[in-house]
Amino acid sequence: MTVTIRPAGRSDIEALAELIGEIERFYGSTKIQPLEERRSQVGEALFGSPPLAFALLVEDEAGALVGLAAYSFLWPAAGSSHSLFLKELYVRDTLRRQGVGARLMGELRALAAARPGCSRVEWMTDRDNSGARAFYKSLGFTEFDGKIVYRVDSGTR
C-alpha cells in the first residue's frame, strides 16, 4: 500500500481528533474525551499562536489518516542547542510492519537535521511496550538508561 507522509494542516483537525481517540483506545483507555473537546485541543495545540506542537500525518491511498508522529522542540538539549522531542508515534495496525513507522522516523530525523541548532531527536516508550522497543531496536536505536519520568496533573501540587 502506498502512503503519503505530510505535515498536518487545519483541514486535518477532525480526522486527527478521531485518530487520537483510536490511539487512546489502543493504549487501553476506556474514558475517551468527547470528539468536540479533542477537536478544540488539536486545533489549539497545532495551530494556536504559538503552536504547542507539530504533527506529521500518514495518509493512505484513499486519503484517510492512518498514522501520525506528534512532536515539539525542547530547549535546552546539548549545551544551548534544542532537540526534536517525539511525543507520539502511531501507525494503524493494518499498516504496521510495512515500513511506515521507519519512514516517519526518517522524516523526523530529516526535520531535526534541517533545523539550525537542533542537536538530536529524543523520545520515550513504556518499558512494557515490547513491540515499540523491538521496532526502535530494528532501526538501530539503542535504549538510553538513566532517566526517570515524573508526571503530575496540572491542577495538582
Secondary structure as UniProt FT lines:
FT   STRAND          4..7
FT   HELIX           10..12
FT   HELIX           13..26
FT   TURN            27..28
FT   HELIX           35..47
FT   STRAND          54..59
FT   TURN            61..62
FT   STRAND          65..74
FT   TURN            79..80
FT   STRAND          82..91
FT   HELIX           93..95
FT   TURN            96..99
FT   HELIX           100..114
FT   TURN            116..117
FT   STRAND          118..123
FT   TURN            127..128
FT   HELIX           130..138
FT   TURN            139..140
FT   TURN            154..155
//
